[in-house]
Amino acid sequence: MSSDPRATLAIIGGSGFYDFFGDDATTVEVETPYGAPSAPITIGEVEGRSVAFLPRHGRKHEYSPHTVPYRANMWALRSLGVRRVFGPCAVGSLRADWGPGTVAVPDQLVDRTSGRDQTFFDAGGVHVSFADPYCADLRASAIAAAVPELPLKDYGTMVVVQGPRFSTRAESRWFAGQGWELVNMTGHPEAVLARELEMCYSAIALVTDLDAGLESGAGVSAADVFAEFERNLVPFKALVRNAVAAVQGDDTCDDCRVHAATGVQLPFELP
C-alpha cells in the first residue's frame, strides 16, 4: 500500500464483526471535525479493489449503539476517498419465517431513535432526499452475493430503535403489526449521514434472533445475539466479500449524488 492509502469502498462491521483483513492491511488513524472514529481504519484489498474497514462499535465493542461516533465514522471514510459503503449489521427478526441465519438486504428504514447527532447540517437550510434510504446499485450487488449457507431476502423494512435495551414484547408486536420485518439499533443515523456526504450506502442484515414479540421465553439476550452472529460469521464475511466483488464502478451513483443533482450550497466543503 502507498504511504497515503485511499479506498473508494468501505465496510462498517457491526456487532461481532470487528476485523476483515489480515496482517498485511494498512492501519490509518483519522481525525475529523467530529472527533475520532470508532477505531483506526484498516485498508486492504478485495478482488483487486482497495477497501476500507471500520468496526462500528470499536475493536472491542467499546461503543453502545447510542454512543457510536457516527458522524466521525462517515466523515473519516469520505476523507479517505470512500464513496460506497456496505453496513453489515446484526438484526432481530419481526417475522417467524425469517429465522436466525437469514440475511436480508433491506430497502426501507424507520427511525425510532432519539437524541443522536443525525446530520452534518448544523447550519444552513439543507435537506436531502431520503425516500429510498439505500443505494439501489449496492443493494443489487449485495443480493447477487448470496452464499448457500445463509438464506437471503432481497427486501425488508428495518426499524431502528434507540437501545441499548432490547424491545418490550408490546413494542415488538407493534413493529411487526406495521408490516416491518427487521429491528436494529445502528442503522440510523448511519444511512442518512452517508447520503448527506454523497456516499452510496446499503445495509446487509444478519438475523440473530426472533424479536421478543415472537418469542414466549425470556426474550432476546445479548449473549444469544453474539453467539448466533459468531456461528454465522464465516459465511457472512464471505457474502460481504462477494458483494464487494460485485460492485461496478468506484464513484457515487447518480441517485445518491443528492447535492450535485439539486445545486444545493453546502455549509461546509465535502472532505
Salt bridges, closest charged atoms under 4 A:
ASP19 OD1 - LYS237 NZ 3.04
ASP97 OD2 - ARG95 NH2 2.82
ASP111 OD2 - HIS188 NE2 3.22
ASP117 OD2 - ARG71 NH2 3.69
ASP122 OD2 - ARG71 NH1 2.98
GLU171 OE2 - ARG165 NH2 2.86
GLU190 OE1 - ARG56 NE 2.79
GLU228 OE2 - ARG231 NH2 2.78
ASP250 OD1 - ARG49 NH1 2.76
ASP251 OD2 - ARG257 NH2 3.54
